[in-house]
Amino acid sequence: MKKTLSCLCALALMGSLTILPFNAEAQAMNPNETVEVKAEHQFNYFKVSGTISKISEKQDGLFIATIDSEENPFAFYFNEETLIFDNAGKKVSLKEGMTITAYVDSSRPMIMIYPPQYSPDVVIVQTENPGTVQLDQFDQNFLNSAKDLVIHLNEKTEMINLSGTKLNKEAVNDKEVLIFYEVVLESYPAQTSPSKVIVLERDENEQKSSETEKAYKLAEEDYYMINGVKMVPLRIIAEQLGYRVDSTGNGAVVSKGCTFFLLTRGTATYVHNQTTKTFAESPALLEPRKTYVPYEFIKELVDHY
């Protein structure tokens, strides 16, 4: 156990290290001059765009849209939880032939195949209607991360989160958001009054329920039966529930906060914090680089979610 805890401490230490860039050329030019480098703001959400070539139902109200693109083809899943609007902020239904932009949470697991498959929270359909949609983040003064746009929010602005909950304007501060607007006042910084703002986060209880449901759905789509025991993929399910998964070479450390599990392939016993437990079947590498564990382990992960 002492060895295990030491390994965890080492992982935590490695995760806390930050490597700062050093511009040797600039320093050589003037060693006494301080060079200020303005870093571009990094968003947790990213966007992918293209034209829908095909929509098909996968199962239980879950659909998949295939996007044609010569450079970056992809597909994405959507269901009734996915927020779908046009660029003017009106609700629409997806159809083949539509040009879309999908906004995806980069912290969520992706199905690692080609072309990639995403599960966006918001999909914007591009139409001829006037309107622009922008991913951004605003401070207490409603100035964006690039310092070039100020938004004015009033009683006419619809402000919601991904759960559809109505919000006040203070809830927008320091959160990643999508803003819908038409007219921009030419000034510096520029100014606009959005018609709609979507804060890219869900209500806490709904978020937990949604992630748990998706974890169980993943288990139903990818499993093996070994000696009568249902075996499901460890990493994608654990990461869906917000856990960090670190490989040990012959197993994994699954951790979140003060909770950790130490699993070894081919060994039925595993460690949960300081307690030794036993699986019904040993974790196994049933596909290349994919460790599978008994289905019951999902409940243990959910209990400590």
N, C-alpha and C positions, 0 to 999 in steps of 0.2 A: 504493500500500500504506500509506503514511503517513497518508493521509486515512482509510482504512478502520480503522486502529488507533485513530485519534483518535475516530472515531464509537463504537467499542466501549468506549473509556474513558469517553466521555460517558454511554453507556447504563449502564455499571457505576456511575458516580457518581449518576445519577438513581435507580437501584435502591437505593442505600444511604441516601438521604435519608429522614428520618422526620419527619412533621408532628405536632406535639404539640398537643392541644386546649387552648384557652385560655378559661376561664370568666370573661368580662369582668364579669358581674353579681356573681359572688361576690367578685371582686377589688375591685370598687368598694365593696362593703359593708365590707370590712375589708382594706386593702392590706397589713397586716402579718401577716395570718393565712395559714397554709399550709393549703390545702384538699387533703385526700387523697381521690383518686378511686379506688375499687376496681373494676378492670376485670374484666369477666366472662371466664372462661377460654374461649379459642377452640380448638375441636378441628379437626383435619384431616379427621376423618370426620364425616359428617352422616347423618341417618336420614330415610327416607321411609316412609309407612305407607298401607295401604289393603287392599282385598279383591280377590283374584284373580278376574277374570271369565273369562279364557281363557288356556290354555297351548298353545303350538304349537312344533313343532321347526323350527328355522331351517335348520341343516345340521350334519353331523359331530358330533352329540351336543350341539349348542348349542341351548338352548330360550329362548323369550321368553315372559314372563308379562305380560299386560295387566291393569292395575289400574284399576278403576272408582272414580272419585271426582268429585263435582260441582265441588269447588274445585280440586283439583290432580291430575288424572289423569296417569298415567305408565306406563311399561313398564320391565321390566328383563330382562337376559340372565342365564342361569345355566347351569352345566354341572357335571361331576363335581368340579371344583375348588372350587365354591362350598360353603361350610359352611352347612348348613341344620339348625337345631335348633328344638325347641319352647321355650317360656319356662321349662321345667323343666330344660333342658339335654340333652334326649334327641334323637337323630338322627331326622329325619322326612323324608318325601318330599312335595314340593309338589303340591297338588291345587287344582283350581278351587273357589272358594268359601271358601278359607282367608283369614283376616285375618293380614297379615304386616307386619313392620317390616324394612326392608332397610338395611344399613349400607354406605355408599359412601365411597370414598376421593376427596376433593374434588380431589386433585392429578392424577387421571386424566382424560383427555379424555372429553367426553360428545358424543353425537350431537346436534347442535344443531337439533332439529326440535321440533314440538309435536304431541302431548305429548312431554316429554323421555324419553330412554331411558338407563338406568343399567346399570352392571355391578358390582353389590355383591359384597363379599367374604364377607359373612355375612347370612343371612336368618333371622329369628326368626318362627316361627309362634305366634300367640297361641291358647292353649287354655284349658280350664277347670281344668287342673292348677295347683296353687299354684306360684308362682315369678315372680320379677322379673328383668329383664335391664336393665342400666344401662351406658351409655357413660361412661367416666371415666378419670382419670389419678391415680396415687398416687406419693407421694414415698418417701424412704428409710424413713420411719416408717409407711408404708402409710396415710397420711392423704390424702384425695382433694383435688382442686383447689379445691373449694368450702369446704374445711376443716370439713365437717360429717359426715364418715363415715370410720371406720377399718375396714380389713378385716383379719381374722386368717386366715392361710393355714397349713394343716397337711398332714399326709400324706394326708388324705382329699380335699383340694382338687385337682381335675384342672386342670393348668396347661399350655396348649398355645399355639402360634402358628398363623398361617394355613396353614402347611405341615403342621400336625399334629404337629410336634416337641414332645416333652415338655420342660418347662422347670422350673427351680427358682424359688423365690419372689423372688429378687433380680432375675430377668429382667423382673419386672413393674414395677419402679421406673422412674418417669418415662416410661412408654410409654402410649400410648392403648390401653385395654383394654375388653372387655366382661366384666362380672361377673354371675354367675347366683346368686341368693340367695333365701331365703324369710323367715327370721326376722331382725328388727333389734332389737338391744338399745337400749331408750330411755335414752340418756345424751347428754352433749354433749362431744365429737361422738358421734354414734350409732355403733354397732359391729355388724358382721355377719361371719359366716364363709361365704364363697362356696363353693358346690359345684363351680363351674367358673369358670375365668378364661381368656379368649382374648386373647392379646397380638396387636394388629392390625399385624403385620408378618410377612413370610415369610423363610425361610432365604435367605441372599444368593444362592447359586447358583440356587436354584429361582426366585427373583424375577427374575433376569436371563433365565433360560430362558423363563419365563412371559410376560414383557413382549415378548421377541423374537418368540415365537410369535404373540402377539396383533397385533404390528405387521405381520407377514406376512399374517395373516388379514384385516386391514383392507385391505391391498393387493389381496387377491383379491376383495374385495367392492365395491371402488370403483376403477375404472381405465378408461382410454381407450387405444386403439391409434392412434398417430400415426406415419405413415411406417414402420410395422412395429415401432415401439418402444412398449413398454407403459409408460404414464404413470400415476403414482399420486399421491394427495394428500399434499402435503409436511407441513403443520402437524400433522394428527392423528397421522400416523405418527411424526414426530420427537418430539412431546410424549409419545406412548406409550412412547418409549425414554428419556424423562427429559430431553430437550433443551428449551431455551428458544428460542422462535421470535419474532423481532422484525421487523416489517415495515419496509422502507426506502422504501415508496411504489411502487417498481417491481420489488421483489424481497424478499429476506429475509436476515437474519443468523440462523443456527442455531448455538447455542452450548451448551457444557457444560464447566465447569471451564476448562482452558486450550485446549480445542478449539473452533474456530469455522469455519463455512462461510459464504461470502458468495455469494449467488445473485442473478441478475438475469433477469427474464422476457424472453424473446426473444433471449437471449444464451447460446450453448452453453458458453462458458468460465465457470468459477467458481473461487473461491479457497478452499483448505483451509489454514488457518493462513497460511503464507507461500508456499504452492505453488499455481500456477495449473494447473487441470485442465480437461478437456473432457467435456461430456455427449454421449451419442449423439444426443440431441434436446434442443432448448432448453426450459427451464421455460416453462410457459404457463398462462394464466388460462383454464382450460377450463370452469369454472363460476363464477358470481358469488362473488368474494372467496375463491376456492380455487385456489391455485397447484399445478400438477401437475409432477412431476419423473420422470425415468426410473426404472424399477423397480430397477435396479442400485444406485441411490443408497442404498437400504435397507441393503445389505451394508456400505457405507462407514460409515453411522451405527452399525450394530451392532458393527463392528470397533473403534469408539472409545466403545462403551457403558460 
